[in-house]
Amino acid sequence: MKIYGHPSAINVQKVMWLIDELDLSIELDEVDIHHNAQDADALAQKCPMRQVPVLEDGPNSVWESHTILRYLVACYGNKMWYPDCAFQRSRYERWMDWCLSSFQPTVKSACLEASSDPKVRESALEQCRYDLEKLNEELAERRYLISDMMTLADIAIGTVVHSLAVAPSMTLPPHVSQWYQQLKSSSGYQRWVVQARHTQPA
């Protein structure tokens, strides 16, 4: 198996961190689709949207980061990562969907787009503070977002929260901060998220 992507991209970081958690031997083939036309053209054969990450598993290509996360735990995870019960899976999947549709775009506007209009950025920062308070309420009840064990909810949202943790204008609420420190104890989180050269939204 192989992952195509750039290690500074948030969505690639999520996948590589999970790969470490699952103790899988999957190579990262570094591509730069933003600055290298050949990389972009080659990736188009595996992903029609020309986006990273892309997982190559034998003859199959899987794209979209959260789909790759689900695929990996379905194929290679245990019941902790992929429970039999559809409702139990929905408990982390709803957080994953919220992350992609709402939280991550807001963090991108607040922290990752240098060209953002100051008013747009401030509005995004306010939304981030609100979102962090909601996460704080959830984390007051348990070690991780949905239970006392890590799930894909923590992988998806924890990768994005790092951008807020290092933002000078943000302070993580206490339970979120405790959770973040817990995530930082993971070697995969350290390698792929904390120590990333910089962070890109794609």
Rosetta blueprint (number, residue, H / E / L):
1 M L
2 K E
3 I E
4 Y E
5 G E
6 H L
7 P L
8 S L
9 A E
10 I H
11 N H
12 V H
13 Q H
14 K H
15 V H
16 M H
17 W H
18 L H
19 I H
20 D H
21 E H
22 L L
23 D L
24 L L
25 S L
26 I L
27 E E
28 L E
29 D E
30 E E
31 V L
32 D L
33 I L
34 H L
35 H L
36 N L
37 A H
38 Q H
39 D H
40 A H
41 D H
42 A H
43 L H
44 A H
45 Q L
46 K L
47 C L
48 P L
49 M L
50 R L
51 Q L
52 V L
53 P L
54 V E
55 L E
56 E E
57 D E
58 G L
59 P L
60 N E
61 S E
62 V E
63 W E
64 E L
65 S H
66 H H
67 T H
68 I H
69 L H
70 R H
71 Y H
72 L H
73 V H
74 A H
75 C H
76 Y H
77 G L
78 N L
79 K L
80 M L
81 W L
82 Y L
83 P L
84 D L
85 C L
86 A H
87 F H
88 Q H
89 R H
90 S H
91 R H
92 Y H
93 E H
94 R H
95 W H
96 M H
97 D H
98 W H
99 C H
100 L H
101 S H
102 S H
103 F H
104 Q H
105 P H
106 T H
107 V H
108 K H
109 S H
110 A H
111 C H
112 L H
113 E L
114 A L
115 S L
116 S L
117 D L
118 P H
119 K H
120 V H
121 R H
122 E H
123 S H
124 A H
125 L H
126 E H
127 Q H
128 C H
129 R H
130 Y H
131 D H
132 L H
133 E H
134 K H
135 L H
136 N H
137 E H
138 E H
139 L H
140 A L
141 E L
142 R L
143 R L
144 Y L
145 L L
146 I L
147 S L
148 D L
149 M L
150 M L
151 T L
152 L H
153 A H
154 D H
155 I H
156 A H
157 I H
158 G H
159 T H
160 V H
161 V H
162 H H
163 S H
164 L H
165 A H
166 V L
167 A L
168 P L
169 S L
170 M L
171 T L
172 L L
173 P L
174 P H
175 H H
176 V H
177 S H
178 Q H
179 W H
180 Y H
181 Q H
182 Q H
183 L H
184 K H
185 S L
186 S L
187 S H
188 G H
189 Y H
190 Q H
191 R H
192 W H
193 V H
194 V H
195 Q L
196 A L
197 R L
198 H L
199 T L
200 Q E
201 P L
202 A L
